Amino acid sequence: MGDTRATSRAAGDLGLPPVITCREPGSFARGVMAERHPALIGQVREAFPYGPRQHRALDTLLHEIVHGVVEPLGPGSPDRELWLGWGREHFGRPWFDAPFLWGESYFYRRLLGAVGYFDEGPWQGVDPFASFKRAELRGSTVEEELRSLDDLAGAPAAERAAALLQASLWGNRADLGFRGPAGESTPGEADPGLVVDDSAALWSLLPAGSSPATVAVIADNTGRELIPDLVLIDHLLEHGHADRVMLHVKPGPYYVSDAMTADVVDCLRRLNSAPGEAGAIGVRVWAAMGAGRLEVRTHPFFCAPFPYERMPGDLRAELGAATLTILKGDLNYRRLVGDRLWPATTPFADLTAYFPSAVAALRTLKSDVVVGLDPRTLEGLDRSGREWRTSGTHALVQVRSRPGGAALSAPPRNG
């Protein structure tokens, strides 16, 4: 998957804005590294009855992040050589100096190593975030949201499609369900929380009953986000917007709630166990998987610390065969446009020109990166005084309709 220095040099040659790091005091990225990651180490420690070895490794990681420098993976780690190549310019330097995207990815890799996820023994393959994911699925909020699907069962197809797209968009907001955001405007009015809304362009790429279409969905979080994604996928298949859907998930635990195959199964079982419309959707999605109309796929690159511009050739070819690729969530957005300090009015189509298919981003804003805004929209958001880029109170649907071509910087390479 390549050498990060090659891309950095090419990016610099093109005069691209700087990559986001955790150096800036008071920045969102620094808060994640200095506060959220140490807190997560404590939460993982308490979630399982780990032994002294795991506790020592977690203590070491915590001390390293706060007081030390980035250390390489230890001898015997299965991917040691890979990460040595990916991070050679970051090892021996403070965690806060590393690119935010790289640092976050490497933190989660180190966290998995600390709890023995890759080692032979009783903790091998045990997802340290599983208890958090399953608790959310068992919660009363999920039950309420599934019941709300009954209200959409008899709705016209276009109205149902709009509602389900909104649910998928806002799915990881803590106070949202299938009826959309609390305080949502009436149908036909603009949602004040949407900073860009290319929904019409998305649906124009997938007209119902048209020529056979394949949709790739690159998932983000499981639980309350993945369930609406599965419901939207059911609508695409059931109403002829697509005849095949490829659902791409992570090959292993990544970040706290990112979806893996096991999480897809858990969410499907939750749907199947529900009464009414939710249960009927669960049955249909399960059958679609059995018939090959819905396939769950994964790739190691989904856990790599790079933007999608660096995707390897096999993944590029797979996504290039899709009529449309839908990327869910904040992390996928950062990887799609590049985790840089872009001016917010930078055209989305320009930054995604390399992507091999038509592409749509469905994202709740939870980090600094945002592009494709109208200048007047940006001015109003900045005047509001709110932390609109990182608070999760705003969202976007952005679409680039034509398949892409060349990359902005270094060409994708395997490695």
Phi and psi in degrees as a GROMACS rama.xvg file:
@    title "Ramachandran Plot"
@    xaxis  label "Phi"
@    yaxis  label "Psi"
@TYPE xy
104.69  173.874  GLY-2
-101.579  122.225  ASP-3
-60.7449  -28.5377  THR-4
-67.6179  -33.7919  ARG-5
-62.9203  -44.0921  ALA-6
-66.4216  -39.8159  THR-7
-62.332  -42.1915  SER-8
-63.3441  -45.5072  ARG-9
-63.3105  -40.7365  ALA-10
-61.7804  -43.0491  ALA-11
-62.5619  -38.9576  GLY-12
-62.5018  -30.917  ASP-13
-86.8588  1.38936  LEU-14
69.2523  29.2117  GLY-15
-71.5984  153.915  LEU-16
-65.1394  161.911  PRO-17
-67.1268  150.175  PRO-18
-67.7417  143.077  VAL-19
-72.0455  130.984  ILE-20
-121.503  -178.57  THR-21
-99.6664  13.9283  CYS-22
-69.8774  -38.0026  ARG-23
-69.9075  115.029  GLU-24
-57.3457  137.004  PRO-25
82.3142  -4.68573  GLY-26
-76.9643  159.446  SER-27
-60.1497  -44.7198  PHE-28
-61.7976  -41.7736  ALA-29
-65.2525  -38.273  ARG-30
-61.5627  -38.5578  GLY-31
-62.0462  -48.0167  VAL-32
-71.7783  -38.5005  MET-33
-85.8117  -24.9298  ALA-34
-121.073  -52.0007  GLU-35
-68.0399  -43.5068  ARG-36
-66.0715  -45.827  HIS-37
-59.3718  -39.1899  PRO-38
-64.216  -38.5908  ALA-39
-65.3972  -37.4854  LEU-40
-57.071  -43.8882  ILE-41
-64.3856  -39.2935  GLY-42
-66.7025  -41.1543  GLN-43
-65.9697  -39.5813  VAL-44
-58.0333  -39.2757  ARG-45
-83.1948  -17.4998  GLU-46
-78.1904  -21.2508  ALA-47
-134.474  151.133  PHE-48
-82.0305  60.7851  PRO-49
-64.1476  157.237  TYR-50
-91.9184  -177.834  GLY-51
-56.2163  -37.1589  PRO-52
-61.3511  -45.7057  ARG-53
-66.9348  -40.1887  GLN-54
-62.9727  -41.2539  HIS-55
-63.1504  -42.351  ARG-56
-65.9293  -37.8788  ALA-57
-66.5272  -40.7723  LEU-58
-61.3276  -41.2934  ASP-59
-63.4024  -43.8876  THR-60
-62.8765  -44.2036  LEU-61
-60.6811  -46.6441  LEU-62
-63.8668  -38.7614  HIS-63
-62.9939  -42.7173  GLU-64
-66.2206  -44.8086  ILE-65
-80.1088  -38.2558  VAL-66
-122.238  -15.6167  HIS-67
-110.323  -152.767  GLY-68
-124.845  164.09  VAL-69
-66.4367  123.947  VAL-70
-106.146  147.05  GLU-71
-73.5266  165.929  PRO-72
-62.7174  148.281  LEU-73
-75.0295  162.947  GLY-74
-56.0632  140.695  PRO-75
94.5158  -13.0988  GLY-76
-66.2771  132.938  SER-77
-62.9903  -26.0237  PRO-78
-115.974  25.0726  ASP-79
-57.3576  -49.5827  ARG-80
-64.5442  -36.4083  GLU-81
-60.6697  -48.8521  LEU-82
-71.6524  -29.858  TRP-83
-60.6191  -38.9898  LEU-84
-71.4281  -40.5724  GLY-85
-69.499  -28.1046  TRP-86
-123.912  17.4248  GLY-87
-57.9484  -30.909  ARG-88
-83.4216  -6.33026  GLU-89
-106.156  -24.2951  HIS-90
-65.1925  140.377  PHE-91
84.1567  2.14806  GLY-92
-117.745  159.083  ARG-93
-58.2914  145.868  PRO-94
-55.5785  -33.8338  TRP-95
-72.8655  -11.5153  PHE-96
-87.6033  -16.5862  ASP-97
-73.3399  152.259  ALA-98
-54.3791  140.549  PRO-99
-57.8242  -45.9455  PHE-100
-62.7054  -45.526  LEU-101
-63.8548  -46.0749  TRP-102
-62.2421  -41.8888  GLY-103
-62.5773  -46.545  GLU-104
-61.486  -44.7753  SER-105
-69.0367  -33.5461  TYR-106
-57.8297  -47.2299  PHE-107
-68.5933  -34.1839  TYR-108
-63.144  -41.7327  ARG-109
-68.7152  -36.3231  ARG-110
-63.5133  -42.7038  LEU-111
-61.9433  -40.4605  LEU-112
-64.2489  -37.8703  GLY-113
-64.1132  -34.4822  ALA-114
-93.4081  5.91043  VAL-115
81.6587  22.5632  GLY-116
-62.0197  -33.9218  TYR-117
-97.5913  -7.15258  PHE-118
-89.2774  149.731  ASP-119
-63.7719  133.727  GLU-120
142.366  -174.341  GLY-121
-68.3937  -21.441  PRO-122
-99.0961  4.55716  TRP-123
-63.8522  127.714  GLN-124
75.8973  5.5998  GLY-125
-86.9995  115.458  VAL-126
-66.4158  115.12  ASP-127
-69.8523  -11.4871  PRO-128
-103.459  2.02424  PHE-129
-59.695  -40.0426  ALA-130
-65.7691  -34.7865  SER-131
-66.4686  -43.175  PHE-132
-64.4215  -46.0175  LYS-133
-70.7773  -33.1788  ARG-134
-61.8145  -39.2385  ALA-135
-64.108  -42.2268  GLU-136
-63.9495  -30.5154  LEU-137
-83.3368  -6.61303  ARG-138
-71.5759  158.336  GLY-139
-68.1723  -26.1842  SER-140
-65.6346  -41.495  THR-141
-61.7193  -42.1465  VAL-142
-59.625  -43.0835  GLU-143
-64.9292  -41.1657  GLU-144
-66.3433  -38.3765  GLU-145
-65.66  -37.9151  LEU-146
-62.9143  -33.0735  ARG-147
-66.6911  -16.4577  SER-148
-63.7237  -26.5907  LEU-149
-60.4485  -31.4843  ASP-150
-68.2694  -23.0315  ASP-151
-95.369  -8.38634  LEU-152
-57.542  -39.0922  ALA-153
-99.7105  8.42863  GLY-154
-73.6354  151.431  ALA-155
-55.583  151.199  PRO-156
-57.8322  -41.3653  ALA-157
-66.5919  -40.7772  ALA-158
-66.7761  -41.7149  GLU-159
-63.6291  -43.1149  ARG-160
-59.9465  -44.5053  ALA-161
-62.652  -42.0657  ALA-162
-66.5663  -40.2557  ALA-163
-71.4797  -33.9256  LEU-164
-64.4913  -42.7848  LEU-165
-62.6784  -39.9258  GLN-166
-63.6864  -40.7052  ALA-167
-66.2611  -38.8786  SER-168
-62.8815  -47.6208  LEU-169
-94.3294  11.0494  TRP-170
-58.5562  -28.9365  GLY-171
-97.1148  12.9114  ASN-172
-79.2251  133.458  ARG-173
-65.4378  -22.2306  ALA-174
-112.351  25.6444  ASP-175
-121.879  152.202  LEU-176
-141.41  -155.218  GLY-177
-73.9387  -9.92592  PHE-178
-92.0222  4.57827  ARG-179
91.1495  -177.468  GLY-180
-64.4446  147.917  PRO-181
-59.578  134.235  ALA-182
76.9016  18.1733  GLY-183
-62.8354  145.752  GLU-184
-69.9688  163.904  SER-185
-70.1117  157.928  THR-186
-55.3399  139.383  PRO-187
93.9422  -17.8583  GLY-188
-95.0452  155.887  GLU-189
-70.9136  139.623  ALA-190
-81.7264  119.227  ASP-191
-65.1795  -15.6206  PRO-192
-82.1739  -11.7521  GLY-193
-90.631  116.849  LEU-194
-84.432  -23.9314  VAL-195
-143.835  135.912  VAL-196
-134.85  95.0494  ASP-197
-100.552  31.2221  ASP-198
-57.5429  -41.0563  SER-199
-62.0763  -38.1898  ALA-200
-66.3  -36.7187  ALA-201
-61.4864  -49.845  LEU-202
-68.3778  -27.964  TRP-203
-66.6633  -24.6777  SER-204
-78.0559  -16.2521  LEU-205
-129.824  59.595  LEU-206
-64.1982  139.753  PRO-207
-63.8136  133.795  ALA-208
73.1434  15.2282  GLY-209
-85.1938  -162.296  SER-210
-60.5494  156.161  SER-211
-54.5412  132.157  PRO-212
-125.37  140.849  ALA-213
-113.14  127.344  THR-214
-112.198  129.138  VAL-215
-99.6758  130.388  ALA-216
-117.81  117.695  VAL-217
-96.2629  106.767  ILE-218
-73.088  161.927  ALA-219
-116.669  -101.506  ASP-220
-84.6391  155.36  ASN-221
-86.4354  -165.35  THR-222
64.7911  -123.245  GLY-223
-71.9957  -7.54463  ARG-224
-98.7296  -39.8263  GLU-225
-71.2787  -34.2127  LEU-226
-59.3383  -49.8837  ILE-227
-60.9391  -31.3337  PRO-228
-63.2692  -43.5852  ASP-229
-65.8781  -36.5996  LEU-230
-66.4776  -41.0192  VAL-231
-64.2794  -41.8335  LEU-232
-59.9457  -41.5687  ILE-233
-58.2718  -42.6197  ASP-234
-63.9391  -42.4776  HIS-235
-58.7607  -42.8292  LEU-236
-75.1186  -41.8974  LEU-237
-71.7203  -30.1576  GLU-238
-108.14  15.8843  HIS-239
77.1569  16.7704  GLY-240
-76.7251  -23.8191  HIS-241
-149.855  148.105  ALA-242
-103.096  -12.6237  ASP-243
-144.936  142.556  ARG-244
-129.939  131.989  VAL-245
-107.643  114.52  MET-246
-98.614  111.109  LEU-247
-95.3361  126.381  HIS-248
-127.29  174.589  VAL-249
-75.5104  148.398  LYS-250
-78.3556  -12.7713  PRO-251
-159.737  177.347  GLY-252
-58.0362  136.343  PRO-253
-155.344  132.308  TYR-254
51.8983  -162.118  TYR-255
-88.7425  -44.2762  VAL-256
-121.672  14.9304  SER-257
-63.4387  143.062  ASP-258
-80.5778  135.412  ALA-259
-116.081  177.573  MET-260
-58.7189  -41.8878  THR-261
-59.3985  -34.3788  ALA-262
-72.2629  -34.8754  ASP-263
-59.3976  -44.5794  VAL-264
-63.645  -43.5086  VAL-265
-60.8239  -42.2295  ASP-266
-68.1632  -38.0858  CYS-267
-64.1679  -41.7467  LEU-268
-63.1261  -36.7283  ARG-269
-65.6733  -42.0761  ARG-270
-62.23  -46.9239  LEU-271
-61.5258  -30.7286  ASN-272
-82.7049  -6.68383  SER-273
-85.2857  150.028  ALA-274
-79.65  171.476  PRO-275
67.5135  -145.977  GLY-276
-62.1886  -38.3388  GLU-277
-59.8903  -43.7114  ALA-278
-64.8938  -38.8886  GLY-279
-64.4676  -38.9354  ALA-280
-63.5878  -43.5906  ILE-281
-57.6685  -42.3984  GLY-282
-62.8775  -43.5089  VAL-283
-65.7562  -42.0803  ARG-284
-66.0855  -41.1472  VAL-285
-59.2169  -45.1038  TRP-286
-65.8313  -37.0995  ALA-287
-62.7186  -36.72  ALA-288
-66.4869  -41.575  MET-289
-64.4898  -30.0779  GLY-290
-88.7263  -4.81919  ALA-291
82.5583  6.02672  GLY-292
-77.341  -26.1597  ARG-293
-122.237  120.427  LEU-294
-118.332  135.438  GLU-295
-93.2348  127.679  VAL-296
-132.111  162.802  ARG-297
-150.845  171.245  THR-298
-158.427  142.578  HIS-299
-57.2987  -28.1363  PRO-300
-62.4225  -23.9344  PHE-301
-65.3433  -15.6947  PHE-302
-111.112  16.2665  CYS-303
-88.8126  153.819  ALA-304
-88.7047  41.0966  PRO-305
-130.152  158.042  PHE-306
-70.2252  163.105  PRO-307
-65.8898  -17.5951  TYR-308
-56.2697  -25.0689  GLU-309
-95.6791  11.578  ARG-310
-60.97  143.052  MET-311
-72.2594  167.362  PRO-312
-61.7662  -37.2593  GLY-313
-68.2748  -38.8444  ASP-314
-70.3445  -39.7186  LEU-315
-57.4706  -43.7705  ARG-316
-66.0721  -39.9849  ALA-317
-65.1434  -46.5486  GLU-318
-70.8388  -30.2796  LEU-319
-65.7257  -21.3446  GLY-320
-81.178  -8.69291  ALA-321
-81.9947  147.273  ALA-322
-66.0196  -39.2604  THR-323
-151.775  137.826  LEU-324
-109.263  125.099  THR-325
-104.999  119.927  ILE-326
-103.532  127.221  LEU-327
-100.062  139.43  LYS-328
88.7769  172.825  GLY-329
-72.0562  -45.1642  ASP-330
-63.5179  -43.8053  LEU-331
-62.2438  -33.4244  ASN-332
-66.5316  -45.4825  TYR-333
-59.0786  -39.5251  ARG-334
-73.6928  -29.259  ARG-335
-71.0761  -48.6749  LEU-336
-96.034  -12.9009  VAL-337
98.139  130.45  GLY-338
-83.8007  70.4422  ASP-339
-126.849  166.723  ARG-340
-84.2883  62.9293  LEU-341
-66.8381  142.16  TRP-342
-57.6763  136.337  PRO-343
-65.6225  -16.3807  ALA-344
-92.6384  3.84813  THR-345
-58.4986  130.172  THR-346
-61.9046  129.647  PRO-347
-59.5448  -40.545  PHE-348
-62.9947  -34.2629  ALA-349
-66.7922  -42.0473  ASP-350
-77.4147  -16.0937  LEU-351
-110.339  14.1175  THR-352
-62.2121  -24.677  ALA-353
-75.8703  -18.7247  TYR-354
-68.6303  137.493  PHE-355
-78.804  -6.55596  PRO-356
-134.171  171.176  SER-357
-57.5536  144.187  ALA-358
-138.471  142.346  VAL-359
-130.042  135.367  ALA-360
-109.638  125.3  ALA-361
-114.102  110.353  LEU-362
-145.94  128.793  ARG-363
-86.2732  130.431  THR-364
-74.1246  117.101  LEU-365
-137.529  16.592  LYS-366
-154.01  175.408  SER-367
-71.3289  -26.6584  ASP-368
-72.3387  128.43  VAL-369
-157.331  140.692  VAL-370
-137.727  171.851  VAL-371
77.7426  17.9119  GLY-372
-86.8688  145.271  LEU-373
-68.5633  138.218  ASP-374
-54.487  -37.9996  PRO-375
-69.566  -37.7442  ARG-376
-62.211  -45.4432  THR-377
-61.2595  -42.9172  LEU-378
-60.9359  -43.1859  GLU-379
-65.5293  -40.1727  GLY-380
-64.9619  -43.8844  LEU-381
-66.7471  -33.629  ASP-382
-69.1563  -23.0692  ARG-383
-65.1599  -23.7342  SER-384
79.1028  1.41084  GLY-385
-88.119  159.225  ARG-386
-85.0201  63.0643  GLU-387
-68.2019  -23.9459  TRP-388
-73.5226  -26.147  ARG-389
-125.15  -3.05938  THR-390
-87.167  -11.4796  SER-391
78.1812  8.60281  GLY-392
-89.9813  -8.6968  THR-393
-127.058  159.593  HIS-394
-150.123  173.274  ALA-395
-150.854  151.718  LEU-396
-122.614  111.194  VAL-397
-121.433  137.683  GLN-398
-132.324  135.664  VAL-399
-117.15  114.839  ARG-400
-78.0984  -27.8428  SER-401
-97.8295  144.706  ARG-402
-58.0589  148.505  PRO-403
-91.647  -171.675  GLY-404
-145.166  -108.212  GLY-405
-73.499  155.468  ALA-406
-82.3961  161.355  ALA-407
-73.6038  -36.2079  LEU-408
-124.052  -121.899  SER-409
-71.9981  144.372  ALA-410
-67.875  150.596  PRO-411
-59.0724  139.324  PRO-412
-140.524  144.611  ARG-413
-77.8928  154.663  ASN-414
